[in-house]
Amino acid sequence: MQKSPISKIALDGRDFYVKRDDLIDPFLAGNKYRKLYILLKTPKEKYNKIISYGGTQSNAMLAIAAMCKEKEWEFTYYTKPLSTLQKEQNEGNFFHAISLGMRHVEIEEAYYKEYIASLRIHLDEKTYIIDQGGADASAKEGLEVLAREIREANLNLKALATPSGTGTTALFLALALPEYKIYTTPCVGDSVYLKEQMNALYAIPKNLIILEPAKKYHFAKLYPEFLEIYKKILSSGVEFDLLYAPNLWKVLLEQTSEEILYIHSGGVSGNASMLKRYKKKVESQKTVKTK
Ligand SMILES: *Cc1c(COP(=O)(O)O)cnc(C)c1O
């Protein structure tokens, strides 16, 4: 497994370094690659089936589908019912995951929670369950590999940054690199919720710094300032995802001043469907204005 390269970009008169984990693979990239690292290193024969559940545009779902294809493991993914529109899309994470052989099962909203809880009861030893978001202590080893790559790069800086959903990536990175400051920001829920999630895995170390966004953003909603920052960074040379990265870039530009190595968390495969949503929103606003 090869090391990801490091790029340098200029933004608002500052230099940033970017650890290009997005380049590892078109589908199995970013922090999902790091989190699945230990399973990727597991011999094929150990399992024949992986089970997971959650959202249908999830980057984790796509990464697991790519892993299972490579390993020749069956992959079953449970979600709440999907709209016909979502099922018929010919781009985006769900479409690609199905193309990679994922078996999709819809569970009625009313039974969903109970059904997911029951999946564990009937497991045989050849089946492995990956919880939603991959908030699991097994992520530790893959993030230690990332930490080693960062140390070996010998960059003359003291701060790293990566966005948080469950906070698993930022937490294990901070634990593996105590000599660095690790900046993160909550992209799903607020800082209180993020700290709870992290503390459930491990006591939060002092070098992990949670920056508070100036405004409350709801996950996966559309914000003009997110699209703007996405485009600005794209024009400086690197494409980032539209769900997590805009949030973190915003707080980094507003609240920090030192040189930073940004750990690209992947997720670019979801941009086609997000950009379509932005386009639709802009068009509907135009028609309202001209009426
Ligand atoms: C999953 C994901 C995250 C969040 O990672 P956590 O370890 O859950 O905090 C951040 N960025 C992208 C692009 C992701 O897909």
The ligand as an SDF file (V2000), in Angstrom:
LIG
                    3D

 15 15  0  0  0  0  0  0  0  0999 V2000
  -16.4990   10.2170    7.1310 C   0  0  0  0  0  0  0  0  0  0  0  0
  -15.8890   11.5390    6.7510 C   0  0  0  0  0  0  0  0  0  0  0  0
  -15.4410   12.4690    7.7180 C   0  0  0  0  0  0  0  0  0  0  0  0
  -15.6540   12.2480    9.1950 C   0  0  0  0  0  0  0  0  0  0  0  0
  -14.7830   11.3210    9.7700 O   0  0  0  0  0  0  0  0  0  0  0  0
  -14.9380   10.9000   11.2970 P   0  0  0  0  0  0  0  0  0  0  0  0
  -13.8160    9.9870   11.5460 O   0  0  0  0  0  0  0  0  0  0  0  0
  -16.2740   10.2460   11.4570 O   0  0  0  0  0  0  0  0  0  0  0  0
  -14.8590   12.1520   12.1320 O   0  0  0  0  0  0  0  0  0  0  0  0
  -14.8240   13.6250    7.2680 C   0  0  0  0  0  0  0  0  0  0  0  0
  -14.6830   13.9050    5.9480 N   0  0  0  0  0  0  0  0  0  0  0  0
  -15.1290   13.0670    4.9910 C   0  0  0  0  0  0  0  0  0  0  0  0
  -14.9770   13.4490    3.5580 C   0  0  0  0  0  0  0  0  0  0  0  0
  -15.7400   11.8560    5.3660 C   0  0  0  0  0  0  0  0  0  0  0  0
  -16.1990   11.0300    4.4020 O   0  0  0  0  0  0  0  0  0  0  0  0
  1  2  1  0
  2  3  1  0
  2 14  2  0
  3  4  1  0
  3 10  2  0
  4  5  1  0
  5  6  1  0
  6  7  2  0
  6  8  1  0
  6  9  1  0
 10 11  1  0
 11 12  2  0
 12 13  1  0
 12 14  1  0
 14 15  1  0
M  END
$$$$
